[in-house]
């Protein structure tokens, strides 16, 4: 199979994402309520790693980096994940916590 044939096959791979939706009028006043709903749906669907999330940081030059971390706790103050405090990720967060 040629590279072009493979690209043609990939171009036709798709599915309709018709479950649910996100409409401003349906959003709860508290973002945590929506987060809990989504987390519950992910757990109910038995997704692999339903607590996985992507954290993005930038280095001193503004170069972005992202990595997958696992949610360990959440409350009204925010989301908590664990990391090595000596890691590049921790250094980048310390120098640019936004």
N, CA, C and O atoms as a CHARMM CRD file, in Angstrom:
* protein
*
  392
    1    1 UNK  N      0.85100  -1.17600   0.00000 PROA 1      0.00000
    2    1 UNK  CA     0.00000   0.00000   0.00000 PROA 1      0.00000
    3    1 UNK  C      0.89700   1.24000   0.00000 PROA 1      0.00000
    4    1 UNK  O      1.82900   1.34000   0.79800 PROA 1      0.00000
    5    2 UNK  N      0.61500   2.16100  -0.88000 PROA 2      0.00000
    6    2 UNK  CA     1.43000   3.37000  -0.97300 PROA 2      0.00000
    7    2 UNK  C      1.05400   4.35000   0.13500 PROA 2      0.00000
    8    2 UNK  O     -0.00100   4.23400   0.75800 PROA 2      0.00000
    9    3 UNK  N      1.93000   5.30600   0.36200 PROA 3      0.00000
   10    3 UNK  CA     1.65100   6.34100   1.36300 PROA 3      0.00000
   11    3 UNK  C      0.38300   7.10300   1.01800 PROA 3      0.00000
   12    3 UNK  O     -0.39100   7.46500   1.90400 PROA 3      0.00000
   13    4 UNK  N      0.17100   7.34700  -0.27700 PROA 4      0.00000
   14    4 UNK  CA    -1.02100   8.06800  -0.71400 PROA 4      0.00000
   15    4 UNK  C     -2.28300   7.26900  -0.40600 PROA 4      0.00000
   16    4 UNK  O     -3.28900   7.83900   0.01800 PROA 4      0.00000
   17    5 UNK  N     -2.23700   5.94100  -0.61800 PROA 5      0.00000
   18    5 UNK  CA    -3.38900   5.09000  -0.30300 PROA 5      0.00000
   19    5 UNK  C     -3.69800   5.13700   1.19200 PROA 5      0.00000
   20    5 UNK  O     -4.85900   5.19900   1.59500 PROA 5      0.00000
   21    6 UNK  N     -2.64200   5.10800   2.01000 PROA 6      0.00000
   22    6 UNK  CA    -2.84200   5.17100   3.46100 PROA 6      0.00000
   23    6 UNK  C     -3.47300   6.49800   3.85800 PROA 6      0.00000
   24    6 UNK  O     -4.36400   6.53300   4.70600 PROA 6      0.00000
   25    7 UNK  N     -3.01300   7.59600   3.24900 PROA 7      0.00000
   26    7 UNK  CA    -3.58800   8.90700   3.55300 PROA 7      0.00000
   27    7 UNK  C     -5.05600   8.96500   3.15700 PROA 7      0.00000
   28    7 UNK  O     -5.86800   9.55200   3.87200 PROA 7      0.00000
   29    8 UNK  N     -5.40200   8.36500   2.02900 PROA 8      0.00000
   30    8 UNK  CA    -6.79100   8.34600   1.59000 PROA 8      0.00000
   31    8 UNK  C     -7.66200   7.58900   2.58800 PROA 8      0.00000
   32    8 UNK  O     -8.77800   8.01500   2.88800 PROA 8      0.00000
   33    9 UNK  N     -7.15600   6.46700   3.10400 PROA 9      0.00000
   34    9 UNK  CA    -7.92100   5.69400   4.08300 PROA 9      0.00000
   35    9 UNK  C     -8.09400   6.47600   5.38400 PROA 9      0.00000
   36    9 UNK  O     -9.17800   6.47800   5.96900 PROA 9      0.00000
   37   10 UNK  N     -7.04200   7.13200   5.83200 PROA 10     0.00000
   38   10 UNK  CA    -7.10500   7.91200   7.07300 PROA 10     0.00000
   39   10 UNK  C     -8.11200   9.04700   6.93400 PROA 10     0.00000
   40   10 UNK  O     -8.84300   9.35100   7.87700 PROA 10     0.00000
   41   11 UNK  N     -8.15100   9.66900   5.76800 PROA 11     0.00000
   42   11 UNK  CA    -9.04200  10.80700   5.55200 PROA 11     0.00000
   43   11 UNK  C    -10.51000  10.43400   5.74000 PROA 11     0.00000
   44   11 UNK  O    -11.32800  11.29800   6.05900 PROA 11     0.00000
   45   12 UNK  N    -10.85300   9.17300   5.54800 PROA 12     0.00000
   46   12 UNK  CA   -12.24500   8.73900   5.65700 PROA 12     0.00000
   47   12 UNK  C    -12.60200   8.19000   7.03400 PROA 12     0.00000
   48   12 UNK  O    -13.75800   7.85200   7.28800 PROA 12     0.00000
   49   13 UNK  N    -11.62200   8.10000   7.91600 PROA 13     0.00000
   50   13 UNK  CA   -11.89500   7.61600   9.26900 PROA 13     0.00000
   51   13 UNK  C    -12.51800   8.73300  10.08600 PROA 13     0.00000
   52   13 UNK  O    -11.89700   9.77300  10.30600 PROA 13     0.00000
   53   14 UNK  N    -13.71600   8.52000  10.52400 PROA 14     0.00000
   54   14 UNK  CA   -14.36700   9.49300  11.39100 PROA 14     0.00000
   55   14 UNK  C    -15.61900   8.87400  11.98600 PROA 14     0.00000
   56   14 UNK  O    -16.10700   7.84800  11.51200 PROA 14     0.00000
   57   15 UNK  N    -16.11800   9.49500  13.00300 PROA 15     0.00000
   58   15 UNK  CA   -17.39600   9.09800  13.57300 PROA 15     0.00000
   59   15 UNK  C    -18.09600  10.35500  14.05500 PROA 15     0.00000
   60   15 UNK  O    -17.46400  11.38200  14.29900 PROA 15     0.00000
   61   16 UNK  N    -19.38100  10.26000  14.18600 PROA 16     0.00000
   62   16 UNK  CA   -20.17300  11.38500  14.66200 PROA 16     0.00000
   63   16 UNK  C    -20.13200  11.41600  16.18500 PROA 16     0.00000
   64   16 UNK  O    -20.31900  10.39200  16.84100 PROA 16     0.00000
   65   17 UNK  N    -19.89100  12.57000  16.72700 PROA 17     0.00000
   66   17 UNK  CA   -19.90800  12.76000  18.17700 PROA 17     0.00000
   67   17 UNK  C    -21.24900  13.39300  18.54000 PROA 17     0.00000
   68   17 UNK  O    -21.37500  14.61300  18.65000 PROA 17     0.00000
   69   18 UNK  N    -22.23600  12.53300  18.71900 PROA 18     0.00000
   70   18 UNK  CA   -23.59500  13.02700  18.91400 PROA 18     0.00000
   71   18 UNK  C    -24.08200  12.92900  20.34300 PROA 18     0.00000
   72   18 UNK  O    -25.15900  13.43400  20.66100 PROA 18     0.00000
   73   19 UNK  N    -23.31600  12.29000  21.21000 PROA 19     0.00000
   74   19 UNK  CA   -23.76300  12.15800  22.59300 PROA 19     0.00000
   75   19 UNK  C    -23.56600  13.47600  23.31900 PROA 19     0.00000
   76   19 UNK  O    -22.51200  14.10600  23.23200 PROA 19     0.00000
   77   20 UNK  N    -24.59500  13.87300  24.03100 PROA 20     0.00000
   78   20 UNK  CA   -24.47400  15.08100  24.83800 PROA 20     0.00000
   79   20 UNK  C    -24.25700  16.31400  23.98800 PROA 20     0.00000
   80   20 UNK  O    -24.69600  16.39100  22.84000 PROA 20     0.00000
   81   21 UNK  N    -23.59200  17.24000  24.55900 PROA 21     0.00000
   82   21 UNK  CA   -23.31700  18.50800  23.91000 PROA 21     0.00000
   83   21 UNK  C    -22.94500  19.50900  24.98600 PROA 21     0.00000
   84   21 UNK  O    -23.00700  19.20400  26.17700 PROA 21     0.00000
   85   22 UNK  N    -22.56800  20.66800  24.57700 PROA 22     0.00000
   86   22 UNK  CA   -22.18500  21.70000  25.52500 PROA 22     0.00000
   87   22 UNK  C    -22.83500  23.00000  25.08400 PROA 22     0.00000
   88   22 UNK  O    -22.40600  23.63700  24.12200 PROA 22     0.00000
   89   23 UNK  N    -23.86900  23.37300  25.80000 PROA 23     0.00000
   90   23 UNK  CA   -24.60000  24.60300  25.49800 PROA 23     0.00000
   91   23 UNK  C    -24.54000  25.51300  26.71900 PROA 23     0.00000
   92   23 UNK  O    -24.78200  25.08200  27.84600 PROA 23     0.00000
   93   24 UNK  N    -24.22000  26.75200  26.47700 PROA 24     0.00000
   94   24 UNK  CA   -24.06700  27.71700  27.57200 PROA 24     0.00000
   95   24 UNK  C    -25.29100  27.72600  28.48900 PROA 24     0.00000
   96   24 UNK  O    -25.15100  27.80500  29.71000 PROA 24     0.00000
   97   25 UNK  N    -26.45600  27.64700  27.92400 PROA 25     0.00000
   98   25 UNK  CA   -27.67800  27.71400  28.74000 PROA 25     0.00000
   99   25 UNK  C    -27.83200  26.51200  29.67400 PROA 25     0.00000
  100   25 UNK  O    -28.56200  26.58600  30.66200 PROA 25     0.00000
  101   26 UNK  N    -27.15100  25.41200  29.36900 PROA 26     0.00000
  102   26 UNK  CA   -27.25600  24.20200  30.18100 PROA 26     0.00000
  103   26 UNK  C    -26.15900  24.08300  31.23300 PROA 26     0.00000
  104   26 UNK  O    -26.15600  23.13200  32.01400 PROA 26     0.00000
  105   27 UNK  N    -25.23300  25.02900  31.26300 PROA 27     0.00000
  106   27 UNK  CA   -24.10400  24.93200  32.18600 PROA 27     0.00000
  107   27 UNK  C    -24.51700  25.29400  33.60900 PROA 27     0.00000
  108   27 UNK  O    -25.27600  26.24100  33.81100 PROA 27     0.00000
  109   28 UNK  N    -24.02300  24.54800  34.59300 PROA 28     0.00000
  110   28 UNK  CA   -24.30100  24.91000  35.98400 PROA 28     0.00000
  111   28 UNK  C    -23.53300  26.17900  36.35600 PROA 28     0.00000
  112   28 UNK  O    -22.54600  26.53000  35.71000 PROA 28     0.00000
  113   29 UNK  N    -23.99200  26.85300  37.39000 PROA 29     0.00000
  114   29 UNK  CA   -23.33600  28.08600  37.83200 PROA 29     0.00000
  115   29 UNK  C    -21.92600  27.82000  38.34500 PROA 29     0.00000
  116   29 UNK  O    -21.03300  28.65100  38.18300 PROA 29     0.00000
  117   30 UNK  N    -21.73100  26.67300  38.95600 PROA 30     0.00000
  118   30 UNK  CA   -20.42900  26.32800  39.52700 PROA 30     0.00000
  119   30 UNK  C    -19.67100  25.38500  38.58500 PROA 30     0.00000
  120   30 UNK  O    -20.17700  24.30800  38.26900 PROA 30     0.00000
  121   31 UNK  N    -18.47500  25.76200  38.13000 PROA 31     0.00000
  122   31 UNK  CA   -17.69900  24.88900  37.24100 PROA 31     0.00000
  123   31 UNK  C    -17.40500  23.51800  37.85000 PROA 31     0.00000
  124   31 UNK  O    -17.32300  22.52800  37.12300 PROA 31     0.00000
  125   32 UNK  N    -17.24500  23.44700  39.16400 PROA 32     0.00000
  126   32 UNK  CA   -16.93600  22.17200  39.81000 PROA 32     0.00000
  127   32 UNK  C    -18.07100  21.16500  39.61600 PROA 32     0.00000
  128   32 UNK  O    -17.82400  19.96400  39.51300 PROA 32     0.00000
  129   33 UNK  N    -19.29200  21.64300  39.56700 PROA 33     0.00000
  130   33 UNK  CA   -20.44100  20.76900  39.33000 PROA 33     0.00000
  131   33 UNK  C    -20.32600  20.09900  37.95900 PROA 33     0.00000
  132   33 UNK  O    -20.57700  18.90100  37.82500 PROA 33     0.00000
  133   34 UNK  N    -19.94900  20.87000  36.95500 PROA 34     0.00000
  134   34 UNK  CA   -19.77600  20.31900  35.61200 PROA 34     0.00000
  135   34 UNK  C    -18.60200  19.34900  35.58200 PROA 34     0.00000
  136   34 UNK  O    -18.68900  18.28600  34.96700 PROA 34     0.00000
  137   35 UNK  N    -17.50700  19.70900  36.24200 PROA 35     0.00000
  138   35 UNK  CA   -16.35200  18.81700  36.30200 PROA 35     0.00000
  139   35 UNK  C    -16.74200  17.48600  36.93100 PROA 35     0.00000
  140   35 UNK  O    -16.37300  16.42900  36.41900 PROA 35     0.00000
  141   36 UNK  N    -17.47800  17.52400  38.03100 PROA 36     0.00000
  142   36 UNK  CA   -17.89700  16.28600  38.70100 PROA 36     0.00000
  143   36 UNK  C    -18.78700  15.44100  37.79300 PROA 36     0.00000
  144   36 UNK  O    -18.69200  14.21400  37.79500 PROA 36     0.00000
  145   37 UNK  N    -19.63900  16.08900  37.02900 PROA 37     0.00000
  146   37 UNK  CA   -20.49200  15.36200  36.08100 PROA 37     0.00000
  147   37 UNK  C    -19.62700  14.66100  35.03600 PROA 37     0.00000
  148   37 UNK  O    -19.81900  13.47900  34.75000 PROA 37     0.00000
  149   38 UNK  N    -18.67300  15.40000  34.46900 PROA 38     0.00000
  150   38 UNK  CA   -17.80300  14.81400  33.44500 PROA 38     0.00000
  151   38 UNK  C    -16.95200  13.68800  34.01700 PROA 38     0.00000
  152   38 UNK  O    -16.79500  12.65000  33.37400 PROA 38     0.00000
  153   39 UNK  N    -16.40800  13.87000  35.19500 PROA 39     0.00000
  154   39 UNK  CA   -15.59300  12.82200  35.80700 PROA 39     0.00000
  155   39 UNK  C    -16.44800  11.58400  36.07000 PROA 39     0.00000
  156   39 UNK  O    -16.00400  10.46000  35.83700 PROA 39     0.00000
  157   40 UNK  N    -17.66000  11.78600  36.55100 PROA 40     0.00000
  158   40 UNK  CA   -18.57400  10.67000  36.77400 PROA 40     0.00000
  159   40 UNK  C    -18.88800   9.93000  35.48300 PROA 40     0.00000
  160   40 UNK  O    -18.93300   8.70000  35.46400 PROA 40     0.00000
  161   41 UNK  N    -19.10700  10.67700  34.40400 PROA 41     0.00000
  162   41 UNK  CA   -19.38500  10.04600  33.11200 PROA 41     0.00000
  163   41 UNK  C    -18.18500   9.23900  32.62400 PROA 41     0.00000
  164   41 UNK  O    -18.34700   8.14600  32.08100 PROA 41     0.00000
  165   42 UNK  N    -16.98300   9.77800  32.82000 PROA 42     0.00000
  166   42 UNK  CA   -15.77200   9.06000  32.40300 PROA 42     0.00000
  167   42 UNK  C    -15.60900   7.77500  33.20800 PROA 42     0.00000
  168   42 UNK  O    -15.24200   6.73700  32.65700 PROA 42     0.00000
  169   43 UNK  N    -15.87800   7.84300  34.50400 PROA 43     0.00000
  170   43 UNK  CA   -15.77300   6.64100  35.34800 PROA 43     0.00000
  171   43 UNK  C    -16.85300   5.62900  34.98100 PROA 43     0.00000
  172   43 UNK  O    -16.57600   4.43400  34.87800 PROA 43     0.00000
  173   44 UNK  N    -18.08900   6.10400  34.78300 PROA 44     0.00000
  174   44 UNK  CA   -19.19100   5.21000  34.42000 PROA 44     0.00000
  175   44 UNK  C    -18.93700   4.51200  33.08600 PROA 44     0.00000
  176   44 UNK  O    -19.34200   3.36600  32.89600 PROA 44     0.00000
  177   45 UNK  N    -18.26900   5.20100  32.16600 PROA 45     0.00000
  178   45 UNK  CA   -17.97000   4.63100  30.85100 PROA 45     0.00000
  179   45 UNK  C    -16.77800   3.68200  30.90900 PROA 45     0.00000
  180   45 UNK  O    -16.39800   3.08600  29.90100 PROA 45     0.00000
  181   46 UNK  N    -16.19900   3.54800  32.08300 PROA 46     0.00000
  182   46 UNK  CA   -15.04200   2.67300  32.29600 PROA 46     0.00000
  183   46 UNK  C    -13.88500   3.00600  31.34900 PROA 46     0.00000
  184   46 UNK  O    -13.20800   2.12400  30.82100 PROA 46     0.00000
  185   47 UNK  N    -13.68800   4.30800  31.15700 PROA 47     0.00000
  186   47 UNK  CA   -12.56100   4.74000  30.33900 PROA 47     0.00000
  187   47 UNK  C    -11.25900   4.40300  31.05100 PROA 47     0.00000
  188   47 UNK  O    -11.18600   4.42900  32.28000 PROA 47     0.00000
  189   48 UNK  N    -10.24800   4.09300  30.28000 PROA 48     0.00000
  190   48 UNK  CA    -8.92400   3.88200  30.87300 PROA 48     0.00000
  191   48 UNK  C     -8.43600   5.22200  31.41300 PROA 48     0.00000
  192   48 UNK  O     -8.47800   6.23000  30.70800 PROA 48     0.00000
  193   49 UNK  N     -7.98200   5.23400  32.63400 PROA 49     0.00000
  194   49 UNK  CA    -7.42700   6.44100  33.25700 PROA 49     0.00000
  195   49 UNK  C     -8.36900   7.64700  33.19600 PROA 49     0.00000
  196   49 UNK  O     -8.01400   8.66100  32.59500 PROA 49     0.00000
  197   50 UNK  N     -9.54400   7.56700  33.79300 PROA 50     0.00000
  198   50 UNK  CA   -10.47200   8.69700  33.74200 PROA 50     0.00000
  199   50 UNK  C     -9.96300   9.93700  34.47200 PROA 50     0.00000
  200   50 UNK  O    -10.51300  11.02400  34.29300 PROA 50     0.00000
  201   51 UNK  N     -8.92300   9.79100  35.29100 PROA 51     0.00000
  202   51 UNK  CA    -8.37400  10.95700  35.98600 PROA 51     0.00000
  203   51 UNK  C     -7.16000  11.54200  35.27100 PROA 51     0.00000
  204   51 UNK  O     -6.51300  12.44500  35.80000 PROA 51     0.00000
  205   52 UNK  N     -6.84300  11.04400  34.08400 PROA 52     0.00000
  206   52 UNK  CA    -5.71300  11.59000  33.32400 PROA 52     0.00000
  207   52 UNK  C     -6.07500  12.97200  32.79900 PROA 52     0.00000
  208   52 UNK  O     -7.19700  13.20900  32.35200 PROA 52     0.00000
  209   53 UNK  N     -5.11400  13.87200  32.86300 PROA 53     0.00000
  210   53 UNK  CA    -5.32000  15.22400  32.34600 PROA 53     0.00000
  211   53 UNK  C     -3.99700  15.73500  31.78900 PROA 53     0.00000
  212   53 UNK  O     -2.93000  15.21900  32.12500 PROA 53     0.00000
  213   54 UNK  N     -4.07500  16.73600  30.94800 PROA 54     0.00000
  214   54 UNK  CA    -2.88100  17.31800  30.34900 PROA 54     0.00000
  215   54 UNK  C     -2.56300  18.61800  31.06500 PROA 54     0.00000
  216   54 UNK  O     -3.43000  19.47300  31.24600 PROA 54     0.00000
  217   55 UNK  N     -1.30000  18.75500  31.47300 PROA 55     0.00000
  218   55 UNK  CA    -0.81400  19.99100  32.08000 PROA 55     0.00000
  219   55 UNK  C      0.20700  20.58700  31.11900 PROA 55     0.00000
  220   55 UNK  O      1.12700  19.89900  30.67600 PROA 55     0.00000
  221   56 UNK  N      0.04400  21.85500  30.80500 PROA 56     0.00000
  222   56 UNK  CA     0.97800  22.53900  29.91300 PROA 56     0.00000
  223   56 UNK  C      1.72000  23.61800  30.68700 PROA 56     0.00000
  224   56 UNK  O      1.14100  24.31100  31.52300 PROA 56     0.00000
  225   57 UNK  N      3.00700  23.74900  30.39900 PROA 57     0.00000
  226   57 UNK  CA     3.85100  24.77500  31.00100 PROA 57     0.00000
  227   57 UNK  C      4.70300  25.38000  29.89300 PROA 57     0.00000
  228   57 UNK  O      4.70200  24.89900  28.76000 PROA 57     0.00000
  229   58 UNK  N      5.42900  26.44000  30.23200 PROA 58     0.00000
  230   58 UNK  CA     6.39600  27.02000  29.30200 PROA 58     0.00000
  231   58 UNK  C      7.72300  27.18000  30.02300 PROA 58     0.00000
  232   58 UNK  O      7.77300  27.34600  31.24100 PROA 58     0.00000
  233   59 UNK  N      8.80600  27.12600  29.24100 PROA 59     0.00000
  234   59 UNK  CA    10.11600  27.32800  29.84600 PROA 59     0.00000
  235   59 UNK  C     10.44400  28.82000  29.86300 PROA 59     0.00000
  236   59 UNK  O      9.59800  29.65000  29.53000 PROA 59     0.00000
  237   60 UNK  N     11.67000  29.15500  30.25000 PROA 60     0.00000
  238   60 UNK  CA    12.08600  30.55600  30.36300 PROA 60     0.00000
  239   60 UNK  C     12.04000  31.30300  29.03400 PROA 60     0.00000
  240   60 UNK  O     11.96500  32.53200  29.01700 PROA 60     0.00000
  241   61 UNK  N     12.08600  30.57300  27.92300 PROA 61     0.00000
  242   61 UNK  CA    12.04900  31.18900  26.59500 PROA 61     0.00000
  243   61 UNK  C     10.64700  31.19600  25.99900 PROA 61     0.00000
  244   61 UNK  O     10.45300  31.64800  24.87100 PROA 61     0.00000
  245   62 UNK  N      9.67000  30.69800  26.75300 PROA 62     0.00000
  246   62 UNK  CA     8.30200  30.64900  26.26200 PROA 62     0.00000
  247   62 UNK  C      7.97000  29.40700  25.46200 PROA 62     0.00000
  248   62 UNK  O      6.88200  29.31200  24.89300 PROA 62     0.00000
  249   63 UNK  N      8.88800  28.44900  25.40500 PROA 63     0.00000
  250   63 UNK  CA     8.64500  27.19300  24.68400 PROA 63     0.00000
  251   63 UNK  C      7.63900  26.35200  25.46800 PROA 63     0.00000
  252   63 UNK  O      7.88300  26.03700  26.63300 PROA 63     0.00000
  253   64 UNK  N      6.51800  25.98300  24.85400 PROA 64     0.00000
  254   64 UNK  CA     5.52000  25.19900  25.58400 PROA 64     0.00000
  255   64 UNK  C      5.90000  23.72100  25.70500 PROA 64     0.00000
  256   64 UNK  O      6.54100  23.14900  24.82300 PROA 64     0.00000
  257   65 UNK  N      5.49500  23.14100  26.79500 PROA 65     0.00000
  258   65 UNK  CA     5.64600  21.70900  27.05700 PROA 65     0.00000
  259   65 UNK  C      4.32900  21.22100  27.63600 PROA 65     0.00000
  260   65 UNK  O      3.66300  21.94800  28.37300 PROA 65     0.00000
  261   66 UNK  N      3.95800  20.01100  27.31000 PROA 66     0.00000
  262   66 UNK  CA     2.77600  19.41300  27.91600 PROA 66     0.00000
  263   66 UNK  C      3.08900  17.98300  28.28700 PROA 66     0.00000
  264   66 UNK  O      3.93700  17.32500  27.68500 PROA 66     0.00000
  265   67 UNK  N      2.37800  17.52400  29.29700 PROA 67     0.00000
  266   67 UNK  CA     2.53300  16.13700  29.72400 PROA 67     0.00000
  267   67 UNK  C      1.23800  15.69100  30.37500 PROA 67     0.00000
  268   67 UNK  O      0.42500  16.50400  30.81300 PROA 67     0.00000
  269   68 UNK  N      1.06800  14.38100  30.42700 PROA 68     0.00000
  270   68 UNK  CA    -0.11400  13.80700  31.05100 PROA 68     0.00000
  271   68 UNK  C      0.20700  13.52700  32.50900 PROA 68     0.00000
  272   68 UNK  O      1.24000  12.94300  32.83300 PROA 68     0.00000
  273   69 UNK  N     -0.69900  13.95500  33.38400 PROA 69     0.00000
  274   69 UNK  CA    -0.58500  13.69000  34.81800 PROA 69     0.00000
  275   69 UNK  C     -1.90700  13.08700  35.27700 PROA 69     0.00000
  276   69 UNK  O     -2.90100  13.12600  34.55100 PROA 69     0.00000
  277   70 UNK  N     -1.91400  12.53600  36.47100 PROA 70     0.00000
  278   70 UNK  CA    -3.13600  11.94500  37.02000 PROA 70     0.00000
  279   70 UNK  C     -3.66800  12.80300  38.15300 PROA 70     0.00000
  280   70 UNK  O     -2.92900  13.18900  39.05800 PROA 70     0.00000
  281   71 UNK  N     -4.94200  13.09300  38.09300 PROA 71     0.00000
  282   71 UNK  CA    -5.62100  13.84400  39.13600 PROA 71     0.00000
  283   71 UNK  C     -5.61300  13.03400  40.42300 PROA 71     0.00000
  284   71 UNK  O     -5.94900  11.85000  40.41300 PROA 71     0.00000
  285   72 UNK  N     -5.23500  13.66000  41.52700 PROA 72     0.00000
  286   72 UNK  CA    -5.18500  12.97100  42.81400 PROA 72     0.00000
  287   72 UNK  C     -6.24100  13.47600  43.78700 PROA 72     0.00000
  288   72 UNK  O     -6.63300  12.75600  44.70500 PROA 72     0.00000
  289   73 UNK  N     -6.70600  14.71000  43.59400 PROA 73     0.00000
  290   73 UNK  CA    -7.69700  15.30300  44.49500 PROA 73     0.00000
  291   73 UNK  C     -8.27100  16.53800  43.80900 PROA 73     0.00000
  292   73 UNK  O     -7.60900  17.15600  42.97500 PROA 73     0.00000
  293   74 UNK  N     -9.47800  16.88700  44.15400 PROA 74     0.00000
  294   74 UNK  CA   -10.04900  18.15100  43.69300 PROA 74     0.00000
  295   74 UNK  C    -11.02400  18.65400  44.74100 PROA 74     0.00000
  296   74 UNK  O    -11.62200  17.87400  45.48100 PROA 74     0.00000
  297   75 UNK  N    -11.17000  19.95200  44.79000 PROA 75     0.00000
  298   75 UNK  CA   -12.16900  20.60300  45.63200 PROA 75     0.00000
  299   75 UNK  C    -12.41000  21.99300  45.05500 PROA 75     0.00000
  300   75 UNK  O    -11.94300  22.30300  43.95900 PROA 75     0.00000
  301   76 UNK  N    -13.13300  22.82300  45.78500 PROA 76     0.00000
  302   76 UNK  CA   -13.47600  24.15100  45.27000 PROA 76     0.00000
  303   76 UNK  C    -12.25200  25.04000  45.03600 PROA 76     0.00000
  304   76 UNK  O    -12.35300  26.06100  44.35500 PROA 76     0.00000
  305   77 UNK  N    -11.09900  24.66400  45.59100 PROA 77     0.00000
  306   77 UNK  CA    -9.87700  25.45600  45.39000 PROA 77     0.00000
  307   77 UNK  C     -9.13000  25.06200  44.12000 PROA 77     0.00000
  308   77 UNK  O     -8.29000  25.82200  43.63900 PROA 77     0.00000
  309   78 UNK  N     -9.42400  23.89300  43.57600 PROA 78     0.00000
  310   78 UNK  CA    -8.76300  23.50300  42.34100 PROA 78     0.00000
  311   78 UNK  C     -8.47500  22.02100  42.23800 PROA 78     0.00000
  312   78 UNK  O     -8.96800  21.21100  43.02300 PROA 78     0.00000
  313   79 UNK  N     -7.66100  21.68900  41.24700 PROA 79     0.00000
  314   79 UNK  CA    -7.28700  20.30800  40.95700 PROA 79     0.00000
  315   79 UNK  C     -5.87700  20.05500  41.47300 PROA 79     0.00000
  316   79 UNK  O     -5.02400  20.94100  41.41600 PROA 79     0.00000
  317   80 UNK  N     -5.62900  18.84400  41.97800 PROA 80     0.00000
  318   80 UNK  CA    -4.32400  18.49600  42.54200 PROA 80     0.00000
  319   80 UNK  C     -3.75300  17.30100  41.79000 PROA 80     0.00000
  320   80 UNK  O     -4.43300  16.29500  41.58500 PROA 80     0.00000
  321   81 UNK  N     -2.50100  17.42700  41.38600 PROA 81     0.00000
  322   81 UNK  CA    -1.75100  16.29400  40.85700 PROA 81     0.00000
  323   81 UNK  C     -0.39900  16.30200  41.54800 PROA 81     0.00000
  324   81 UNK  O      0.05500  17.34100  42.02500 PROA 81     0.00000
  325   82 UNK  N      0.23700  15.15600  41.60000 PROA 82     0.00000
  326   82 UNK  CA     1.54300  15.03700  42.24700 PROA 82     0.00000
  327   82 UNK  C      2.63600  15.07800  41.19400 PROA 82     0.00000
  328   82 UNK  O      2.45100  14.62400  40.06500 PROA 82     0.00000
  329   83 UNK  N      3.77600  15.62900  41.58200 PROA 83     0.00000
  330   83 UNK  CA     4.93200  15.64900  40.69400 PROA 83     0.00000
  331   83 UNK  C      6.20600  15.69300  41.51600 PROA 83     0.00000
  332   83 UNK  O      6.17900  16.03600  42.69800 PROA 83     0.00000
  333   84 UNK  N      7.29200  15.35500  40.90700 PROA 84     0.00000
  334   84 UNK  CA     8.60600  15.47200  41.52500 PROA 84     0.00000
  335   84 UNK  C      8.95600  16.95900  41.57800 PROA 84     0.00000
  336   84 UNK  O      9.00700  17.62000  40.54100 PROA 84     0.00000
  337   85 UNK  N      9.19400  17.48200  42.76500 PROA 85     0.00000
  338   85 UNK  CA     9.46100  18.91300  42.90600 PROA 85     0.00000
  339   85 UNK  C     10.77500  19.33800  42.25900 PROA 85     0.00000
  340   85 UNK  O     11.00900  20.53400  42.08100 PROA 85     0.00000
  341   86 UNK  N     11.62800  18.39500  41.90700 PROA 86     0.00000
  342   86 UNK  CA    12.86700  18.70800  41.21000 PROA 86     0.00000
  343   86 UNK  C     12.75500  18.57000  39.70100 PROA 86     0.00000
  344   86 UNK  O     13.74400  18.73400  38.98700 PROA 86     0.00000
  345   87 UNK  N     11.56500  18.27200  39.21300 PROA 87     0.00000
  346   87 UNK  CA    11.38100  18.03800  37.77700 PROA 87     0.00000
  347   87 UNK  C     11.32500  19.34700  36.99500 PROA 87     0.00000
  348   87 UNK  O     11.13500  20.42400  37.56000 PROA 87     0.00000
  349   88 UNK  N     11.49700  19.22400  35.67900 PROA 88     0.00000
  350   88 UNK  CA    11.38100  20.39000  34.79800 PROA 88     0.00000
  351   88 UNK  C      9.98200  20.99900  34.91500 PROA 88     0.00000
  352   88 UNK  O      9.83000  22.22000  34.92400 PROA 88     0.00000
  353   89 UNK  N      8.97400  20.15000  35.00200 PROA 89     0.00000
  354   89 UNK  CA     7.59000  20.61200  35.13700 PROA 89     0.00000
  355   89 UNK  C      7.42900  21.48700  36.37400 PROA 89     0.00000
  356   89 UNK  O      6.85200  22.57200  36.29500 PROA 89     0.00000
  357   90 UNK  N      7.93700  21.02100  37.52200 PROA 90     0.00000
  358   90 UNK  CA     7.82200  21.78400  38.76900 PROA 90     0.00000
  359   90 UNK  C      8.56900  23.10800  38.66300 PROA 90     0.00000
  360   90 UNK  O      8.07500  24.13500  39.12800 PROA 90     0.00000
  361   91 UNK  N      9.74100  23.09600  38.06200 PROA 91     0.00000
  362   91 UNK  CA    10.52900  24.32100  37.88000 PROA 91     0.00000
  363   91 UNK  C      9.75300  25.31600  37.01700 PROA 91     0.00000
  364   91 UNK  O      9.69400  26.50200  37.34100 PROA 91     0.00000
  365   92 UNK  N      9.16500  24.84400  35.93400 PROA 92     0.00000
  366   92 UNK  CA     8.42200  25.72700  35.03900 PROA 92     0.00000
  367   92 UNK  C      7.18700  26.29700  35.72100 PROA 92     0.00000
  368   92 UNK  O      6.86600  27.47100  35.53600 PROA 92     0.00000
  369   93 UNK  N      6.49600  25.49100  36.50100 PROA 93     0.00000
  370   93 UNK  CA     5.31500  25.98300  37.22300 PROA 93     0.00000
  371   93 UNK  C      5.72400  27.02000  38.26000 PROA 93     0.00000
  372   93 UNK  O      5.04600  28.03400  38.42500 PROA 93     0.00000
  373   94 UNK  N      6.82900  26.77200  38.96000 PROA 94     0.00000
  374   94 UNK  CA     7.30100  27.71900  39.97500 PROA 94     0.00000
  375   94 UNK  C      7.62600  29.08100  39.35300 PROA 94     0.00000
  376   94 UNK  O      7.33000  30.11800  39.94700 PROA 94     0.00000
  377   95 UNK  N      8.23000  29.08200  38.16700 PROA 95     0.00000
  378   95 UNK  CA     8.63500  30.32900  37.52700 PROA 95     0.00000
  379   95 UNK  C      7.52600  30.98500  36.70700 PROA 95     0.00000
  380   95 UNK  O      7.62700  32.16100  36.35700 PROA 95     0.00000
  381   96 UNK  N      6.48300  30.24400  36.40300 PROA 96     0.00000
  382   96 UNK  CA     5.35500  30.80100  35.65600 PROA 96     0.00000
  383   96 UNK  C      4.09700  30.04500  36.07200 PROA 96     0.00000
  384   96 UNK  O      3.66300  29.14200  35.35700 PROA 96     0.00000
  385   97 UNK  N      3.50000  30.39700  37.21800 PROA 97     0.00000
  386   97 UNK  CA     2.36600  29.64000  37.75200 PROA 97     0.00000
  387   97 UNK  C      1.03600  29.88100  37.04400 PROA 97     0.00000
  388   97 UNK  O      0.02200  29.30200  37.43300 PROA 97     0.00000
  389   98 UNK  N      1.02100  30.71900  36.02000 PROA 98     0.00000
  390   98 UNK  CA    -0.24500  30.97000  35.32400 PROA 98     0.00000
  391   98 UNK  C     -0.60500  29.75100  34.58900 PROA 98     0.00000
  392   98 UNK  O     -1.63800  29.71500  33.92000 PROA 98     0.00000
